[in-house]
Amino acid sequence: MRSPVELRGKPASRGIFAGPVTRIAGEAAARVYSGSAAGERAALDAAIADAIAELTVLSEKIGGEGADMLAFQIAMLEDEALKAPAYSAIESAVVADKAWSAALAVEIAGYEASEDEYFRARAADLRDLRDRVLKHLSGTAGPSGSGGMILAGEDVPPTLFLETDWSRGGAIALTSGSASSHVAMLARARGVPMVVGLGAFELNGHDEAIVDGEGGILILSPERATVEMWKVRAAGLAIEQAREREFLHRPAVTADGVKVEVLVNVAGVEELDHIDIETCDGIGLMRTEFLFRDGAPLPDEDEQFAAYKRFLEWAKGKPVTIRTLDIGGDKPIRGLTPDGETNPFLGLRGVRLMLARRDVFRTQLRALARAAPYGQLKVMLPMVTIPVELTEAGEEFVDAADALKDEGIACGMPPLGIMVEVPAVAIVPEMFASAAFFSIGSNDLTQYVTASSRDSSAVAALNDPGNPAVIRLITRVARFGRENGIPVSLCGDMAGDPAHIGSLLKAGLRSLSVSPAGLARVKAAIANLRVGS
Amino acid sequence: MTHDVGLHARPSVKLTKLAKGYASEIEIAAAPEGPWIDAKSIVKVMALKAKRDTIMHVRARGADACSAVTALLALIEHDFDDDHANAVAG
């Protein structure tokens, strides 16, 4: 038994699990050439048949949305057009696994290069089915998915998640990965604890581990006493989560009867499949950055319009606040964001960049104006610092809508509001009284007020949204909004943190926008509070 | 084609499954001049990357060509709705 190792990553799905840890099988071993093209061809056919059989069994077992994804993988594996390039490579004496990998690499690259997010996401399915066949080819396919253990590795293929029997418990710990991946969403829906972004670690010799999906912690080879302590916490958490779930389908009301709006923050279309609109008051922040990918062509007006319209239709008449493109600084897109800024968080980002790149801004505003008739759309500008930015963006929006009308294209003019995240706005909100609404971006506001970076662990203690200076600014903005009939909400991480919700309500806020996974918890926390109005 | 996301994974699975139910050679295209692609191959159907509001074209050659074209068009027109596709195909 090795000595304990504690690693920190990013939380992806809440929950605690302690138990055996196993490495997610990486690349399959290389296959040994059978000696003939016929032999390789037969081996590939057999491996594909085995993979189809496995997926069929799995599909019958799980049903629902997961089964649809498997039906797609099965249909691909059954298609001669997928295998044809592999067969022809095999004829020129290539080993079956190499032939298969090369054939799939072409397909995968095709999907990855797509400008459409839906098609790009299918690349993961193709990698998944490629690897399944490869494991059968090399004979390394083993029983998996027994559940009851921590799966650790670089990434979890969606099918491995689906075939795992999570009713026996278990967790996921990834060296890389993202909290917004498909698997992370499945994990949250299924209540499987998950941590991502742990960085590379060695599993050799570590047999047991603890995953804390809330703190983003992985402890390898924990001491017995540590395990006992975490097991008590896990039991407490399970009770707490069950209690919170009771609040999910109810409106959010404080213990003394004050109603609070709770909306969701979303960053991609696929998230919509995992949220029930009945459990929230609309979308408080829709990020549009997912439409713009580094290295891919910029999304055209039609593509953006289709995406915005989909969110509006999903919301069934509830408000949808879409934020105009908020890139720059740490989120570069070649050809769009400036190169070599020494202090990117204080550079050309958000609305500053859009006003410098009117062509890109105009396309987005046209798409938004066209989507407006499909629901209750609100449009929000990020990083506003001085009133003239709001004026100029507003003029640009009116021009875009006028041009659409001249072209005879149906459109609407949604209310235009601003993010309050730059201290210059939070200190003198009265200068921005022409905004239709304020949405406080507490993450950036905290970073700017406390002069501490959001992503530096060394100054994490300073980067506290509960800092009295931040709270005072929030109170000021909320009061100004209330006195002048300007709706104010808050869409940063602190809205999802029960430790801060009390002070936000006390500051006068009655509208919070949180990550979908946090809805039940936030509503439960609100129900527990009194604001004494 | 009015399906929300265009000819994506789920609709493509349905379309190719329906096409495979016919003996005829069936081809689809996203433009009248082609390129025409095999409606029974999901790899090729997906590669079309047909978006919402694309006008889809269907052609078939064989004994059951007529009913094949009718069924495929009905599936596309009715948003890849399961019940409708079954009613026509069944």
Boltz contact constraints between the chains, C-beta under 6 A:
constraints:
  - contact:
      token1: [A, 68]
      token2: [B, 10]
      max_distance: 6.0
  - contact:
      token1: [A, 71]
      token2: [B, 13]
      max_distance: 6.0
  - contact:
      token1: [A, 72]
      token2: [B, 9]
      max_distance: 6.0
  - contact:
      token1: [A, 72]
      token2: [B, 13]
      max_distance: 6.0
  - contact:
      token1: [A, 75]
      token2: [B, 13]
      max_distance: 6.0
  - contact:
      token1: [A, 75]
      token2: [B, 42]
      max_distance: 6.0
  - contact:
      token1: [A, 76]
      token2: [B, 42]
      max_distance: 6.0
  - contact:
      token1: [A, 79]
      token2: [B, 41]
      max_distance: 6.0
  - contact:
      token1: [A, 79]
      token2: [B, 42]
      max_distance: 6.0
  - contact:
      token1: [A, 79]
      token2: [B, 43]
      max_distance: 6.0
  - contact:
      token1: [A, 81]
      token2: [B, 41]
      max_distance: 6.0
  - contact:
      token1: [A, 81]
      token2: [B, 43]
      max_distance: 6.0
  - contact:
      token1: [A, 81]
      token2: [B, 44]
      max_distance: 6.0
  - contact:
      token1: [A, 82]
      token2: [B, 43]
      max_distance: 6.0
  - contact:
      token1: [A, 118]
      token2: [B, 5]
      max_distance: 6.0
  - contact:
      token1: [A, 118]
      token2: [B, 8]
      max_distance: 6.0
  - contact:
      token1: [A, 119]
      token2: [B, 49]
      max_distance: 6.0
  - contact:
      token1: [A, 306]
      token2: [B, 52]
      max_distance: 6.0
